[in-house]
């Protein structure tokens, strides 16, 4: 247990060191945050033109969560992809230590970034657009937002694990990110989709989490959204298990073949 904790903390330190090297505070607040706010603003104004203040509020909540989800989806894939292209994957596979705590630690900066991004989007757009949101209910929704982000991160890990031998995992992440915008009730109610399409949306992260988040922000109790929370947690566990199996299979195949070349 102590060794796994050290591996995890080592991964966390590496994660934040790489993140701060890649993105300075000036770039983050001067470019990254404005980009996120403008993206949300586009969909909010579009929703306002189509359905008034009610739909605009709906789109604001959905896009504030979707921004974090999209970043985590990409970042979790990059955790695996960076190991491949930085030439460190072979050491990870060959090491006798447990790889899971280290890889989890390397995700922490991305999860922190996602939560900060969502928080700042809410903080900027709610007062700027004068959207009626109870701050207490918004705080109550934070655990649900974290669960939804983790669920999307598990899918990102799965993409990373199965795309180690190809060069276009980034395109898969982008496709799934935009698929979520269409199928998960980001800008319009999930119930507006055709029944057959809803079945596909039910299998994706965000769909159930966002239903629970919106309900809690509107004042619902945790008990009333428990089925949605349970489904989102189940989806997260399912994708995480598939990611673990896919990466473990890649590890076994690599050891059997005797080569660390993945592409």
N, C-alpha and C positions, 0 to 999 in steps of 0.2 A: 504493500500500500504506500509506504513512504517513497519507494523508488518511483512508483507511478505518479505521485504528487510532484516529485522533482522533475520528472519528464514533462508533466503538464505545465508547471511554472516556467520551465525552460522554453517551452513552446510559446507561452504567453509573452515572455520577454522578446523572443525572436519576432513574434507577430507585431508587437508595437514598434520595435526597432525598424522593421521593414516598412511599416505603414508610415511612420514619421519621416523616414528617408524619402519615401515616394511622394508624400503629400505634406507640404509645409502648412503651418497654421494660416499664413497669408493666402495660399492657394485654396485652402479648404473654405475659409470664410469669404474670400473674395471671388471665387469662381464656382466651387462645388455647391455650396449652399444656395447661391442665387440660381444656379442651374436647376436645382431640385424645386425651389419655390416657383420658378417660372413654368416648369413642367406641370406642376400641380395647378397653377393659376390658369393655364391653358384649358385644362379639362374642367375646372370649376366654372370658368366663364362660359364654356361651351354648354355645360349643364344648366347654368343659369338662363341662357338664351333659350334652351329647349324646354325647361320645366320650372323656371323661377327659383326662388330662394330655397325651397325645400330640396330640390334636386341638386342645387349648388352645394348645400350642406352635406348631402349624401356623397357627392363627388369629392369634397374636401377630405372627409374622413377616409374614404377609400384610397385616394391617391397618397395621402400622408403615410398610410400603411404600405401601399404598393411600392413606394420609393425605397423603403427599408427592405422589403421583400426582394426587390429586383437586385439591390446591391449585395444582399447576402447570397442570393442564388449564384451570382457571378463570382463572389469572393470564395465561396465554398468549392466551386469548381477549380478556381485558381490555386487553392491550397494544394491540390494534387498536381495541377499542371505546372506550377512553379517548381515543384520537386523534380519533375521530369526535365524541364528545360534548364534548370540551374545545375543539373548533374548530381543532385543529392539523393535522388530516389533510390539508387543502388545501395547507398549506405543505410537508408531507412529499411530497405527490404532485407539486407544482410545482417543487420544488428540483432543481437539476441533479446534486446529489450522490447517491451510492448509498444507497438507503434501508435495505438489508439490515443493514449493520454497526450503524446507529443502533437499529434494531428489536431486533437481537440484544442490544445493550447494555442496552436497557430491560427485558430479561427477567432480568437477572442477580440482582436482589434477590429475585425469586420463586424462582429456583433455589436461592439461598442459604437462603431461608426453608424450602424443602422439605427440604433436606438437614439443617438444624438440627432441624426438626420430627421427622423420622425418627430422628435420633440421640437426641433427648430422650425420645421414646417408648420406644425400646429401653432407654435408661439408667434410666428410671423403672420400667418394667414387668418387665424381666428379674429384677432383684433383689427387687422387691416380690412377684412371683408365684413366685420361686425356680425359674425356668425354666432348664434346662440348655442353655447356649449357650457355646461356646468363644469368648472374646473375640478370639483371633487369627483364627479363621475368620470372625467377624463383620466384622473389619477387611478381610479378603480379599474380602468380598462388596461392599465400598463401590463399586469401579468398576462392578460390575453394577447396583447400585442407581442410580448416576448415569446409566448407559445407559438404564435403565428409565424414570427420570424424564424424560430427554431425549426418549425415544420418545413418552411421553404429552404432553410439551410440543409436539412437532411436530403431534400431532392437535389440540391446543388452538389452535395457529396456523392450522390449516386451518379450524377452526370460525370463528375470528375473521375470516379472509379471506372466507369465503363468506357470513358473516352481517352484513357491513357495511351491507347495504341493508334489514335487518330489525331488529326490536326485541327479539327473544326468543332471542338467542344464549346467554344465561345458562341458559335452560331446556334447550337442546340439551346444554350442558356437564353440567348436572345429570343429564340422562337417561343420557348416556354414562358418567358417573361411577358411577351405580348399576348400569348394564349391566355394567361391569367387575367390580363386586362379585359379580354373579351368574355371569358367564361366564369369568372369568380365574383361577379357583382361589384366591380370597382366603381364604375361610373353610372350604372343603372341597376335596378333590382335583379337579383339572381332569378327571381320568379318570372321575369319577363322573357327568359330564354325558352326555346322549345324543350319539351320533355326529354327527348333523346340527347340534346346538347347538355342539359342539366346533369345527366348521368355522368358525362365526362367531367364536368365541373366539380361534381361531388368527389372525384378521385384526386383532385389537385389540392395542394396546400392553399391557404388563404380563404377559400370559399366559406367554410364553417367558422373559421376564426373571425372573419370579418362580420358575419352575422351576429356572433356573440359580442364583438367589440361595439358594434353599433347599438345593440340592445342595451348594453351596460352604460354606454354614454347617454342613452336616452332615459336611464334611471332603473333598468331592470336589475334584479338581484342575481348573484352568481348561481343560485340554485335553479333559476329559470332558464339559464343559458347552458346548464351542465351538459345536455346532449350535444350541443354544438362544440363545446370545449372538449368533450370526450372524443368526438369524431376527429377534431383537429389533432389531438394528442395521438390517437390511433394512426392517423395518416403519417405523422412525424415518426413514430416508432417503426411503421412499415417501411418507409423510405430509408430510414437509418439502418434497419436490418438488411435491406437489399444492398445498400452501399457497403456495409461491412462484408457481406457475402461476396460481392463483386470484387472488392479489393483483396480479400483473402484468396479468392480464386486466382486473381492476377499474380499475387505473391507466390502461390504454389506453382503456377505455370512457369513463372520466371525462374524459380529455383530448379524446377525439373529440366528446363531447357538449358540452363547454365548461362544465360545471357540476360543482361539488364536493358538491352535495347528495346524500347517500347514503341518506336515508330519506324 
